[in-house]
Amino acid sequence: MKPTLDQHLMNLNGDVLKGWLRRMDAMEKGSTRKEQFVRAIEAQLTGNLPGVIARLSLEEKCWLAECAHQGRFVSAREFQAKYQRMHSLD
């Protein structure tokens, strides 16, 4: 059984999740728990996906496309090894 988005997000560090929320401009006041961060990220992805994608760098968009193409989560390490950091495409 494949892990869900919720499970992937829950495995991340809370500071990473907060950073993503700041980049999405979706940090909610009073949010302090990892579960709150995960719910807010899921809400952004399901309710504002075009806005989320618009804020990604070109390298991040390529990484997302690689995951979609392979039909699985591709780790950052694997992506960077395959594309050798893509020469700063930002």
PyMOL Python script that loads the backbone (N, CA, C, O; Angstrom):
from pymol import cmd

cmd.read_pdbstr("""\
ATOM      1  N   MET A   1       0.836  -1.180   0.000  1.00  0.00           N
ATOM      2  CA  MET A   1       0.000   0.000   0.000  1.00  0.00           C
ATOM      3  C   MET A   1       0.884   1.247   0.000  1.00  0.00           C
ATOM      4  O   MET A   1       1.808   1.359   0.806  1.00  0.00           O
ATOM      5  N   LYS A   2       0.598   2.177  -0.901  1.00  0.00           N
ATOM      6  CA  LYS A   2       1.406   3.385  -1.010  1.00  0.00           C
ATOM      7  C   LYS A   2       1.068   4.357   0.118  1.00  0.00           C
ATOM      8  O   LYS A   2      -0.089   4.475   0.521  1.00  0.00           O
ATOM      9  N   PRO A   3       2.096   5.055   0.627  1.00  0.00           N
ATOM     10  CA  PRO A   3       1.832   6.059   1.666  1.00  0.00           C
ATOM     11  C   PRO A   3       0.988   7.212   1.094  1.00  0.00           C
ATOM     12  O   PRO A   3       1.094   7.550  -0.085  1.00  0.00           O
ATOM     13  N   THR A   4       0.172   7.788   1.934  1.00  0.00           N
ATOM     14  CA  THR A   4      -0.659   8.918   1.529  1.00  0.00           C
ATOM     15  C   THR A   4       0.130  10.218   1.656  1.00  0.00           C
ATOM     16  O   THR A   4       1.204  10.246   2.257  1.00  0.00           O
ATOM     17  N   LEU A   5      -0.405  11.279   1.090  1.00  0.00           N
ATOM     18  CA  LEU A   5       0.217  12.599   1.228  1.00  0.00           C
ATOM     19  C   LEU A   5       0.341  12.961   2.703  1.00  0.00           C
ATOM     20  O   LEU A   5       1.371  13.471   3.143  1.00  0.00           O
ATOM     21  N   ASP A   6      -0.708  12.696   3.455  1.00  0.00           N
ATOM     22  CA  ASP A   6      -0.701  12.978   4.888  1.00  0.00           C
ATOM     23  C   ASP A   6       0.465  12.263   5.573  1.00  0.00           C
ATOM     24  O   ASP A   6       1.154  12.852   6.407  1.00  0.00           O
ATOM     25  N   GLN A   7       0.682  11.009   5.225  1.00  0.00           N
ATOM     26  CA  GLN A   7       1.771  10.242   5.833  1.00  0.00           C
ATOM     27  C   GLN A   7       3.137  10.802   5.435  1.00  0.00           C
ATOM     28  O   GLN A   7       4.039  10.889   6.269  1.00  0.00           O
ATOM     29  N   HIS A   8       3.292  11.177   4.173  1.00  0.00           N
ATOM     30  CA  HIS A   8       4.548  11.788   3.742  1.00  0.00           C
ATOM     31  C   HIS A   8       4.804  13.085   4.511  1.00  0.00           C
ATOM     32  O   HIS A   8       5.909  13.315   5.002  1.00  0.00           O
ATOM     33  N   LEU A   9       3.793  13.916   4.610  1.00  0.00           N
ATOM     34  CA  LEU A   9       3.958  15.202   5.297  1.00  0.00           C
ATOM     35  C   LEU A   9       4.249  15.012   6.779  1.00  0.00           C
ATOM     36  O   LEU A   9       5.061  15.741   7.349  1.00  0.00           O
ATOM     37  N   MET A  10       3.597  14.045   7.403  1.00  0.00           N
ATOM     38  CA  MET A  10       3.820  13.813   8.828  1.00  0.00           C
ATOM     39  C   MET A  10       5.240  13.326   9.110  1.00  0.00           C
ATOM     40  O   MET A  10       5.722  13.461  10.234  1.00  0.00           O
ATOM     41  N   ASN A  11       5.910  12.768   8.117  1.00  0.00           N
ATOM     42  CA  ASN A  11       7.286  12.314   8.291  1.00  0.00           C
ATOM     43  C   ASN A  11       8.300  13.445   8.183  1.00  0.00           C
ATOM     44  O   ASN A  11       9.483  13.245   8.458  1.00  0.00           O
ATOM     45  N   LEU A  12       7.849  14.627   7.787  1.00  0.00           N
ATOM     46  CA  LEU A  12       8.756  15.766   7.648  1.00  0.00           C
ATOM     47  C   LEU A  12       8.885  16.521   8.966  1.00  0.00           C
ATOM     48  O   LEU A  12       8.012  16.451   9.830  1.00  0.00           O
ATOM     49  N   ASN A  13       9.970  17.226   9.095  1.00  0.00           N
ATOM     50  CA  ASN A  13      10.236  18.069  10.253  1.00  0.00           C
ATOM     51  C   ASN A  13       9.239  19.235  10.280  1.00  0.00           C
ATOM     52  O   ASN A  13       8.883  19.779   9.235  1.00  0.00           O
ATOM     53  N   GLY A  14       8.796  19.608  11.479  1.00  0.00           N
ATOM     54  CA  GLY A  14       7.854  20.717  11.627  1.00  0.00           C
ATOM     55  C   GLY A  14       8.371  22.022  11.056  1.00  0.00           C
ATOM     56  O   GLY A  14       7.591  22.805  10.514  1.00  0.00           O
ATOM     57  N   ASP A  15       9.663  22.276  11.163  1.00  0.00           N
ATOM     58  CA  ASP A  15      10.236  23.507  10.609  1.00  0.00           C
ATOM     59  C   ASP A  15      10.160  23.513   9.081  1.00  0.00           C
ATOM     60  O   ASP A  15       9.956  24.565   8.475  1.00  0.00           O
ATOM     61  N   VAL A  16      10.320  22.357   8.465  1.00  0.00           N
ATOM     62  CA  VAL A  16      10.186  22.250   7.010  1.00  0.00           C
ATOM     63  C   VAL A  16       8.751  22.566   6.606  1.00  0.00           C
ATOM     64  O   VAL A  16       8.515  23.304   5.649  1.00  0.00           O
ATOM     65  N   LEU A  17       7.802  22.006   7.338  1.00  0.00           N
ATOM     66  CA  LEU A  17       6.385  22.266   7.044  1.00  0.00           C
ATOM     67  C   LEU A  17       6.053  23.744   7.209  1.00  0.00           C
ATOM     68  O   LEU A  17       5.350  24.320   6.378  1.00  0.00           O
ATOM     69  N   LYS A  18       6.550  24.354   8.267  1.00  0.00           N
ATOM     70  CA  LYS A  18       6.309  25.795   8.473  1.00  0.00           C
ATOM     71  C   LYS A  18       6.910  26.613   7.340  1.00  0.00           C
ATOM     72  O   LYS A  18       6.307  27.584   6.883  1.00  0.00           O
ATOM     73  N   GLY A  19       8.093  26.225   6.889  1.00  0.00           N
ATOM     74  CA  GLY A  19       8.734  26.923   5.768  1.00  0.00           C
ATOM     75  C   GLY A  19       7.891  26.852   4.509  1.00  0.00           C
ATOM     76  O   GLY A  19       7.751  27.839   3.787  1.00  0.00           O
ATOM     77  N   TRP A  20       7.326  25.666   4.248  1.00  0.00           N
ATOM     78  CA  TRP A  20       6.452  25.522   3.081  1.00  0.00           C
ATOM     79  C   TRP A  20       5.233  26.423   3.204  1.00  0.00           C
ATOM     80  O   TRP A  20       4.828  27.067   2.236  1.00  0.00           O
ATOM     81  N   LEU A  21       4.650  26.466   4.398  1.00  0.00           N
ATOM     82  CA  LEU A  21       3.467  27.314   4.590  1.00  0.00           C
ATOM     83  C   LEU A  21       3.798  28.790   4.390  1.00  0.00           C
ATOM     84  O   LEU A  21       2.996  29.538   3.832  1.00  0.00           O
ATOM     85  N   ARG A  22       4.959  29.201   4.839  1.00  0.00           N
ATOM     86  CA  ARG A  22       5.367  30.599   4.625  1.00  0.00           C
ATOM     87  C   ARG A  22       5.513  30.877   3.128  1.00  0.00           C
ATOM     88  O   ARG A  22       5.065  31.917   2.645  1.00  0.00           O
ATOM     89  N   ARG A  23       6.137  29.952   2.393  1.00  0.00           N
ATOM     90  CA  ARG A  23       6.300  30.134   0.939  1.00  0.00           C
ATOM     91  C   ARG A  23       4.957  30.170   0.221  1.00  0.00           C
ATOM     92  O   ARG A  23       4.804  30.863  -0.785  1.00  0.00           O
ATOM     93  N   MET A  24       3.985  29.423   0.740  1.00  0.00           N
ATOM     94  CA  MET A  24       2.643  29.413   0.145  1.00  0.00           C
ATOM     95  C   MET A  24       1.823  30.604   0.621  1.00  0.00           C
ATOM     96  O   MET A  24       0.702  30.817   0.160  1.00  0.00           O
ATOM     97  N   ASP A  25       2.381  31.376   1.540  1.00  0.00           N
ATOM     98  CA  ASP A  25       1.672  32.486   2.180  1.00  0.00           C
ATOM     99  C   ASP A  25       0.382  31.978   2.818  1.00  0.00           C
ATOM    100  O   ASP A  25      -0.681  32.583   2.676  1.00  0.00           O
ATOM    101  N   ALA A  26       0.502  30.847   3.527  1.00  0.00           N
ATOM    102  CA  ALA A  26      -0.673  30.199   4.111  1.00  0.00           C
ATOM    103  C   ALA A  26      -0.483  29.885   5.590  1.00  0.00           C
ATOM    104  O   ALA A  26      -1.209  29.058   6.141  1.00  0.00           O
ATOM    105  N   MET A  27       0.469  30.522   6.231  1.00  0.00           N
ATOM    106  CA  MET A  27       0.709  30.269   7.649  1.00  0.00           C
ATOM    107  C   MET A  27      -0.455  30.849   8.443  1.00  0.00           C
ATOM    108  O   MET A  27      -0.752  32.040   8.344  1.00  0.00           O
ATOM    109  N   GLU A  28      -1.107  30.010   9.223  1.00  0.00           N
ATOM    110  CA  GLU A  28      -2.251  30.444  10.018  1.00  0.00           C
ATOM    111  C   GLU A  28      -1.796  30.854  11.403  1.00  0.00           C
ATOM    112  O   GLU A  28      -1.005  30.153  12.033  1.00  0.00           O
ATOM    113  N   LYS A  29      -2.290  31.987  11.881  1.00  0.00           N
ATOM    114  CA  LYS A  29      -1.943  32.439  13.232  1.00  0.00           C
ATOM    115  C   LYS A  29      -2.375  31.404  14.246  1.00  0.00           C
ATOM    116  O   LYS A  29      -3.461  30.834  14.147  1.00  0.00           O
ATOM    117  N   GLY A  30      -1.525  31.170  15.213  1.00  0.00           N
ATOM    118  CA  GLY A  30      -1.844  30.247  16.280  1.00  0.00           C
ATOM    119  C   GLY A  30      -1.521  28.794  15.978  1.00  0.00           C
ATOM    120  O   GLY A  30      -1.654  27.934  16.849  1.00  0.00           O
ATOM    121  N   SER A  31      -1.093  28.511  14.743  1.00  0.00           N
ATOM    122  CA  SER A  31      -0.718  27.141  14.402  1.00  0.00           C
ATOM    123  C   SER A  31       0.628  26.814  15.025  1.00  0.00           C
ATOM    124  O   SER A  31       1.620  27.503  14.789  1.00  0.00           O
ATOM    125  N   THR A  32       0.649  25.761  15.818  1.00  0.00           N
ATOM    126  CA  THR A  32       1.895  25.363  16.474  1.00  0.00           C
ATOM    127  C   THR A  32       2.140  23.864  16.375  1.00  0.00           C
ATOM    128  O   THR A  32       3.248  23.403  16.648  1.00  0.00           O
ATOM    129  N   ARG A  33       1.146  23.112  15.998  1.00  0.00           N
ATOM    130  CA  ARG A  33       1.275  21.652  15.979  1.00  0.00           C
ATOM    131  C   ARG A  33       1.486  21.142  14.554  1.00  0.00           C
ATOM    132  O   ARG A  33       0.948  21.694  13.594  1.00  0.00           O
ATOM    133  N   LYS A  34       2.264  20.098  14.443  1.00  0.00           N
ATOM    134  CA  LYS A  34       2.579  19.502  13.150  1.00  0.00           C
ATOM    135  C   LYS A  34       1.301  19.136  12.386  1.00  0.00           C
ATOM    136  O   LYS A  34       1.215  19.345  11.176  1.00  0.00           O
ATOM    137  N   GLU A  35       0.314  18.590  13.099  1.00  0.00           N
ATOM    138  CA  GLU A  35      -0.942  18.202  12.449  1.00  0.00           C
ATOM    139  C   GLU A  35      -1.626  19.409  11.810  1.00  0.00           C
ATOM    140  O   GLU A  35      -2.226  19.291  10.742  1.00  0.00           O
ATOM    141  N   GLN A  36      -1.537  20.571  12.464  1.00  0.00           N
ATOM    142  CA  GLN A  36      -2.121  21.790  11.907  1.00  0.00           C
ATOM    143  C   GLN A  36      -1.394  22.205  10.635  1.00  0.00           C
ATOM    144  O   GLN A  36      -2.024  22.629   9.667  1.00  0.00           O
ATOM    145  N   PHE A  37      -0.075  22.086  10.635  1.00  0.00           N
ATOM    146  CA  PHE A  37       0.709  22.431   9.451  1.00  0.00           C
ATOM    147  C   PHE A  37       0.336  21.514   8.283  1.00  0.00           C
ATOM    148  O   PHE A  37       0.160  21.970   7.154  1.00  0.00           O
ATOM    149  N   VAL A  38       0.221  20.219   8.574  1.00  0.00           N
ATOM    150  CA  VAL A  38      -0.115  19.244   7.530  1.00  0.00           C
ATOM    151  C   VAL A  38      -1.502  19.544   6.956  1.00  0.00           C
ATOM    152  O   VAL A  38      -1.678  19.531   5.738  1.00  0.00           O
ATOM    153  N   ARG A  39      -2.483  19.814   7.814  1.00  0.00           N
ATOM    154  CA  ARG A  39      -3.836  20.136   7.326  1.00  0.00           C
ATOM    155  C   ARG A  39      -3.825  21.393   6.455  1.00  0.00           C
ATOM    156  O   ARG A  39      -4.507  21.450   5.432  1.00  0.00           O
ATOM    157  N   ALA A  40      -3.047  22.401   6.863  1.00  0.00           N
ATOM    158  CA  ALA A  40      -2.985  23.650   6.092  1.00  0.00           C
ATOM    159  C   ALA A  40      -2.323  23.420   4.729  1.00  0.00           C
ATOM    160  O   ALA A  40      -2.762  23.987   3.729  1.00  0.00           O
ATOM    161  N   ILE A  41      -1.286  22.605   4.680  1.00  0.00           N
ATOM    162  CA  ILE A  41      -0.632  22.296   3.405  1.00  0.00           C
ATOM    163  C   ILE A  41      -1.582  21.520   2.508  1.00  0.00           C
ATOM    164  O   ILE A  41      -1.697  21.819   1.319  1.00  0.00           O
ATOM    165  N   GLU A  42      -2.262  20.525   3.066  1.00  0.00           N
ATOM    166  CA  GLU A  42      -3.223  19.753   2.273  1.00  0.00           C
ATOM    167  C   GLU A  42      -4.329  20.652   1.733  1.00  0.00           C
ATOM    168  O   GLU A  42      -4.767  20.480   0.595  1.00  0.00           O
ATOM    169  N   ALA A  43      -4.784  21.607   2.538  1.00  0.00           N
ATOM    170  CA  ALA A  43      -5.825  22.537   2.090  1.00  0.00           C
ATOM    171  C   ALA A  43      -5.329  23.384   0.925  1.00  0.00           C
ATOM    172  O   ALA A  43      -6.072  23.631  -0.025  1.00  0.00           O
ATOM    173  N   GLN A  44      -4.085  23.829   0.992  1.00  0.00           N
ATOM    174  CA  GLN A  44      -3.517  24.614  -0.103  1.00  0.00           C
ATOM    175  C   GLN A  44      -3.394  23.772  -1.373  1.00  0.00           C
ATOM    176  O   GLN A  44      -3.708  24.239  -2.468  1.00  0.00           O
ATOM    177  N   LEU A  45      -2.940  22.539  -1.219  1.00  0.00           N
ATOM    178  CA  LEU A  45      -2.753  21.682  -2.387  1.00  0.00           C
ATOM    179  C   LEU A  45      -4.071  21.309  -3.041  1.00  0.00           C
ATOM    180  O   LEU A  45      -4.138  21.189  -4.264  1.00  0.00           O
ATOM    181  N   THR A  46      -5.116  21.125  -2.253  1.00  0.00           N
ATOM    182  CA  THR A  46      -6.408  20.741  -2.826  1.00  0.00           C
ATOM    183  C   THR A  46      -7.245  21.945  -3.247  1.00  0.00           C
ATOM    184  O   THR A  46      -8.042  21.842  -4.179  1.00  0.00           O
ATOM    185  N   GLY A  47      -7.077  23.079  -2.579  1.00  0.00           N
ATOM    186  CA  GLY A  47      -7.911  24.241  -2.887  1.00  0.00           C
ATOM    187  C   GLY A  47      -7.233  25.329  -3.699  1.00  0.00           C
ATOM    188  O   GLY A  47      -7.904  26.217  -4.224  1.00  0.00           O
ATOM    189  N   ASN A  48      -5.898  25.273  -3.811  1.00  0.00           N
ATOM    190  CA  ASN A  48      -5.175  26.339  -4.496  1.00  0.00           C
ATOM    191  C   ASN A  48      -3.960  25.782  -5.230  1.00  0.00           C
ATOM    192  O   ASN A  48      -2.895  26.400  -5.208  1.00  0.00           O
ATOM    193  N   LEU A  49      -4.095  24.639  -5.872  1.00  0.00           N
ATOM    194  CA  LEU A  49      -2.956  23.997  -6.526  1.00  0.00           C
ATOM    195  C   LEU A  49      -2.285  24.901  -7.564  1.00  0.00           C
ATOM    196  O   LEU A  49      -1.056  24.966  -7.578  1.00  0.00           O
ATOM    197  N   PRO A  50      -3.023  25.605  -8.435  1.00  0.00           N
ATOM    198  CA  PRO A  50      -2.347  26.482  -9.396  1.00  0.00           C
ATOM    199  C   PRO A  50      -1.497  27.552  -8.705  1.00  0.00           C
ATOM    200  O   PRO A  50      -0.409  27.881  -9.177  1.00  0.00           O
ATOM    201  N   GLY A  51      -1.986  28.089  -7.599  1.00  0.00           N
ATOM    202  CA  GLY A  51      -1.223  29.097  -6.855  1.00  0.00           C
ATOM    203  C   GLY A  51       0.031  28.516  -6.237  1.00  0.00           C
ATOM    204  O   GLY A  51       1.077  29.165  -6.216  1.00  0.00           O
ATOM    205  N   VAL A  52      -0.069  27.294  -5.731  1.00  0.00           N
ATOM    206  CA  VAL A  52       1.090  26.623  -5.138  1.00  0.00           C
ATOM    207  C   VAL A  52       2.139  26.370  -6.207  1.00  0.00           C
ATOM    208  O   VAL A  52       3.320  26.646  -5.994  1.00  0.00           O
ATOM    209  N   ILE A  53       1.722  25.847  -7.353  1.00  0.00           N
ATOM    210  CA  ILE A  53       2.659  25.540  -8.430  1.00  0.00           C
ATOM    211  C   ILE A  53       3.308  26.811  -8.962  1.00  0.00           C
ATOM    212  O   ILE A  53       4.491  26.801  -9.304  1.00  0.00           O
ATOM    213  N   ALA A  54       2.562  27.894  -9.037  1.00  0.00           N
ATOM    214  CA  ALA A  54       3.117  29.163  -9.528  1.00  0.00           C
ATOM    215  C   ALA A  54       4.256  29.665  -8.656  1.00  0.00           C
ATOM    216  O   ALA A  54       5.133  30.379  -9.140  1.00  0.00           O
ATOM    217  N   ARG A  55       4.258  29.306  -7.385  1.00  0.00           N
ATOM    218  CA  ARG A  55       5.309  29.767  -6.469  1.00  0.00           C
ATOM    219  C   ARG A  55       6.553  28.881  -6.470  1.00  0.00           C
ATOM    220  O   ARG A  55       7.556  29.227  -5.846  1.00  0.00           O
ATOM    221  N   LEU A  56       6.500  27.747  -7.162  1.00  0.00           N
ATOM    222  CA  LEU A  56       7.648  26.843  -7.208  1.00  0.00           C
ATOM    223  C   LEU A  56       8.723  27.383  -8.148  1.00  0.00           C
ATOM    224  O   LEU A  56       8.424  28.054  -9.135  1.00  0.00           O
ATOM    225  N   SER A  57       9.970  27.079  -7.826  1.00  0.00           N
ATOM    226  CA  SER A  57      11.073  27.408  -8.733  1.00  0.00           C
ATOM    227  C   SER A  57      11.009  26.445  -9.913  1.00  0.00           C
ATOM    228  O   SER A  57      10.288  25.449  -9.864  1.00  0.00           O
ATOM    229  N   LEU A  58      11.751  26.735 -10.959  1.00  0.00           N
ATOM    230  CA  LEU A  58      11.770  25.853 -12.111  1.00  0.00           C
ATOM    231  C   LEU A  58      12.298  24.475 -11.725  1.00  0.00           C
ATOM    232  O   LEU A  58      11.775  23.463 -12.193  1.00  0.00           O
ATOM    233  N   GLU A  59      13.318  24.422 -10.884  1.00  0.00           N
ATOM    234  CA  GLU A  59      13.861  23.139 -10.435  1.00  0.00           C
ATOM    235  C   GLU A  59      12.815  22.343  -9.660  1.00  0.00           C
ATOM    236  O   GLU A  59      12.710  21.128  -9.832  1.00  0.00           O
ATOM    237  N   GLU A  60      12.040  23.016  -8.810  1.00  0.00           N
ATOM    238  CA  GLU A  60      10.987  22.337  -8.051  1.00  0.00           C
ATOM    239  C   GLU A  60       9.894  21.818  -8.976  1.00  0.00           C
ATOM    240  O   GLU A  60       9.363  20.728  -8.764  1.00  0.00           O
ATOM    241  N   LYS A  61       9.556  22.598 -10.004  1.00  0.00           N
ATOM    242  CA  LYS A  61       8.553  22.147 -10.976  1.00  0.00           C
ATOM    243  C   LYS A  61       9.054  20.918 -11.733  1.00  0.00           C
ATOM    244  O   LYS A  61       8.284  19.995 -12.000  1.00  0.00           O
ATOM    245  N   CYS A  62      10.331  20.905 -12.076  1.00  0.00           N
ATOM    246  CA  CYS A  62      10.912  19.737 -12.763  1.00  0.00           C
ATOM    247  C   CYS A  62      10.893  18.522 -11.851  1.00  0.00           C
ATOM    248  O   CYS A  62      10.628  17.410 -12.307  1.00  0.00           O
ATOM    249  N   TRP A  63      11.170  18.722 -10.571  1.00  0.00           N
ATOM    250  CA  TRP A  63      11.144  17.628  -9.605  1.00  0.00           C
ATOM    251  C   TRP A  63       9.722  17.065  -9.497  1.00  0.00           C
ATOM    252  O   TRP A  63       9.524  15.850  -9.498  1.00  0.00           O
ATOM    253  N   LEU A  64       8.740  17.962  -9.406  1.00  0.00           N
ATOM    254  CA  LEU A  64       7.344  17.533  -9.345  1.00  0.00           C
ATOM    255  C   LEU A  64       6.967  16.752 -10.606  1.00  0.00           C
ATOM    256  O   LEU A  64       6.285  15.731 -10.526  1.00  0.00           O
ATOM    257  N   ALA A  65       7.410  17.230 -11.761  1.00  0.00           N
ATOM    258  CA  ALA A  65       7.122  16.542 -13.020  1.00  0.00           C
ATOM    259  C   ALA A  65       7.773  15.159 -13.037  1.00  0.00           C
ATOM    260  O   ALA A  65       7.178  14.203 -13.534  1.00  0.00           O
ATOM    261  N   GLU A  66       8.984  15.046 -12.500  1.00  0.00           N
ATOM    262  CA  GLU A  66       9.666  13.755 -12.436  1.00  0.00           C
ATOM    263  C   GLU A  66       8.875  12.775 -11.565  1.00  0.00           C
ATOM    264  O   GLU A  66       8.736  11.603 -11.915  1.00  0.00           O
ATOM    265  N   CYS A  67       8.362  13.253 -10.437  1.00  0.00           N
ATOM    266  CA  CYS A  67       7.542  12.402  -9.555  1.00  0.00           C
ATOM    267  C   CYS A  67       6.288  11.936 -10.285  1.00  0.00           C
ATOM    268  O   CYS A  67       5.919  10.763 -10.219  1.00  0.00           O
ATOM    269  N   ALA A  68       5.634  12.867 -10.986  1.00  0.00           N
ATOM    270  CA  ALA A  68       4.420  12.507 -11.724  1.00  0.00           C
ATOM    271  C   ALA A  68       4.748  11.508 -12.832  1.00  0.00           C
ATOM    272  O   ALA A  68       4.010  10.545 -13.040  1.00  0.00           O
ATOM    273  N   HIS A  69       5.838  11.733 -13.533  1.00  0.00           N
ATOM    274  CA  HIS A  69       6.233  10.850 -14.622  1.00  0.00           C
ATOM    275  C   HIS A  69       6.508   9.425 -14.127  1.00  0.00           C
ATOM    276  O   HIS A  69       6.122   8.447 -14.768  1.00  0.00           O
ATOM    277  N   GLN A  70       7.181   9.326 -12.977  1.00  0.00           N
ATOM    278  CA  GLN A  70       7.507   8.007 -12.441  1.00  0.00           C
ATOM    279  C   GLN A  70       6.371   7.393 -11.631  1.00  0.00           C
ATOM    280  O   GLN A  70       6.406   6.204 -11.312  1.00  0.00           O
ATOM    281  N   GLY A  71       5.369   8.194 -11.300  1.00  0.00           N
ATOM    282  CA  GLY A  71       4.237   7.683 -10.539  1.00  0.00           C
ATOM    283  C   GLY A  71       4.565   7.362  -9.099  1.00  0.00           C
ATOM    284  O   GLY A  71       3.927   6.517  -8.472  1.00  0.00           O
ATOM    285  N   ARG A  72       5.578   8.054  -8.579  1.00  0.00           N
ATOM    286  CA  ARG A  72       6.003   7.823  -7.191  1.00  0.00           C
ATOM    287  C   ARG A  72       6.762   9.041  -6.702  1.00  0.00           C
ATOM    288  O   ARG A  72       7.138   9.914  -7.485  1.00  0.00           O
ATOM    289  N   PHE A  73       6.982   9.085  -5.400  1.00  0.00           N
ATOM    290  CA  PHE A  73       7.797  10.153  -4.829  1.00  0.00           C
ATOM    291  C   PHE A  73       9.260   9.877  -5.142  1.00  0.00           C
ATOM    292  O   PHE A  73       9.779   8.808  -4.821  1.00  0.00           O
ATOM    293  N   VAL A  74       9.920  10.839  -5.767  1.00  0.00           N
ATOM    294  CA  VAL A  74      11.344  10.745  -6.072  1.00  0.00           C
ATOM    295  C   VAL A  74      12.066  11.586  -5.024  1.00  0.00           C
ATOM    296  O   VAL A  74      11.787  12.777  -4.882  1.00  0.00           O
ATOM    297  N   SER A  75      12.982  10.980  -4.298  1.00  0.00           N
ATOM    298  CA  SER A  75      13.684  11.721  -3.244  1.00  0.00           C
ATOM    299  C   SER A  75      14.539  12.829  -3.850  1.00  0.00           C
ATOM    300  O   SER A  75      14.941  12.753  -5.011  1.00  0.00           O
ATOM    301  N   ALA A  76      14.808  13.842  -3.064  1.00  0.00           N
ATOM    302  CA  ALA A  76      15.654  14.951  -3.516  1.00  0.00           C
ATOM    303  C   ALA A  76      17.028  14.435  -3.914  1.00  0.00           C
ATOM    304  O   ALA A  76      17.597  14.877  -4.912  1.00  0.00           O
ATOM    305  N   ARG A  77      17.549  13.520  -3.151  1.00  0.00           N
ATOM    306  CA  ARG A  77      18.874  12.956  -3.444  1.00  0.00           C
ATOM    307  C   ARG A  77      18.880  12.248  -4.799  1.00  0.00           C
ATOM    308  O   ARG A  77      19.810  12.418  -5.588  1.00  0.00           O
ATOM    309  N   GLU A  78      17.845  11.457  -5.066  1.00  0.00           N
ATOM    310  CA  GLU A  78      17.751  10.754  -6.346  1.00  0.00           C
ATOM    311  C   GLU A  78      17.599  11.742  -7.506  1.00  0.00           C
ATOM    312  O   GLU A  78      18.238  11.589  -8.546  1.00  0.00           O
ATOM    313  N   PHE A  79      16.760  12.744  -7.321  1.00  0.00           N
ATOM    314  CA  PHE A  79      16.539  13.744  -8.370  1.00  0.00           C
ATOM    315  C   PHE A  79      17.835  14.493  -8.670  1.00  0.00           C
ATOM    316  O   PHE A  79      18.196  14.673  -9.833  1.00  0.00           O
ATOM    317  N   GLN A  80      18.527  14.926  -7.631  1.00  0.00           N
ATOM    318  CA  GLN A  80      19.769  15.676  -7.821  1.00  0.00           C
ATOM    319  C   GLN A  80      20.842  14.806  -8.469  1.00  0.00           C
ATOM    320  O   GLN A  80      21.618  15.292  -9.292  1.00  0.00           O
ATOM    321  N   ALA A  81      20.892  13.534  -8.110  1.00  0.00           N
ATOM    322  CA  ALA A  81      21.872  12.640  -8.726  1.00  0.00           C
ATOM    323  C   ALA A  81      21.584  12.475 -10.220  1.00  0.00           C
ATOM    324  O   ALA A  81      22.505  12.454 -11.037  1.00  0.00           O
ATOM    325  N   LYS A  82      20.325  12.361 -10.563  1.00  0.00           N
ATOM    326  CA  LYS A  82      19.955  12.163 -11.964  1.00  0.00           C
ATOM    327  C   LYS A  82      20.201  13.417 -12.797  1.00  0.00           C
ATOM    328  O   LYS A  82      20.685  13.332 -13.926  1.00  0.00           O
ATOM    329  N   TYR A  83      19.864  14.584 -12.237  1.00  0.00           N
ATOM    330  CA  TYR A  83      19.945  15.828 -13.008  1.00  0.00           C
ATOM    331  C   TYR A  83      21.089  16.735 -12.580  1.00  0.00           C
ATOM    332  O   TYR A  83      21.241  17.827 -13.128  1.00  0.00           O
ATOM    333  N   GLN A  84      21.882  16.320 -11.634  1.00  0.00           N
ATOM    334  CA  GLN A  84      23.052  17.053 -11.163  1.00  0.00           C
ATOM    335  C   GLN A  84      22.743  18.514 -10.864  1.00  0.00           C
ATOM    336  O   GLN A  84      23.410  19.425 -11.356  1.00  0.00           O
ATOM    337  N   ARG A  85      21.715  18.710 -10.046  1.00  0.00           N
ATOM    338  CA  ARG A  85      21.280  20.004  -9.522  1.00  0.00           C
ATOM    339  C   ARG A  85      20.852  20.981 -10.609  1.00  0.00           C
ATOM    340  O   ARG A  85      20.567  22.135 -10.290  1.00  0.00           O
ATOM    341  N   MET A  86      20.794  20.596 -11.822  1.00  0.00           N
ATOM    342  CA  MET A  86      20.221  21.352 -12.937  1.00  0.00           C
ATOM    343  C   MET A  86      20.800  22.756 -13.090  1.00  0.00           C
ATOM    344  O   MET A  86      20.124  23.621 -13.648  1.00  0.00           O
ATOM    345  N   HIS A  87      21.966  23.012 -12.640  1.00  0.00           N
ATOM    346  CA  HIS A  87      22.683  24.281 -12.854  1.00  0.00           C
ATOM    347  C   HIS A  87      21.883  25.513 -12.465  1.00  0.00           C
ATOM    348  O   HIS A  87      21.878  26.491 -13.213  1.00  0.00           O
ATOM    349  N   SER A  88      21.221  25.503 -11.346  1.00  0.00           N
ATOM    350  CA  SER A  88      20.485  26.667 -10.825  1.00  0.00           C
ATOM    351  C   SER A  88      19.539  27.257 -11.864  1.00  0.00           C
ATOM    352  O   SER A  88      19.822  28.311 -12.433  1.00  0.00           O
ATOM    353  N   LEU A  89      18.440  26.598 -12.107  1.00  0.00           N
ATOM    354  CA  LEU A  89      17.481  27.033 -13.116  1.00  0.00           C
ATOM    355  C   LEU A  89      16.482  28.057 -12.616  1.00  0.00           C
ATOM    356  O   LEU A  89      15.538  28.378 -13.338  1.00  0.00           O
ATOM    357  N   ASP A  90      16.645  28.577 -11.430  1.00  0.00           N
ATOM    358  CA  ASP A  90      15.660  29.517 -10.875  1.00  0.00           C
ATOM    359  C   ASP A  90      15.496  30.739 -11.717  1.00  0.00           C
ATOM    360  O   ASP A  90      14.704  31.620 -11.379  1.00  0.00           O
TER     361      ASP A  90
END
""", "prot")
cmd.dss("prot")
cmd.show_as("cartoon", "prot")
cmd.util.cbc("prot")
cmd.orient("prot")
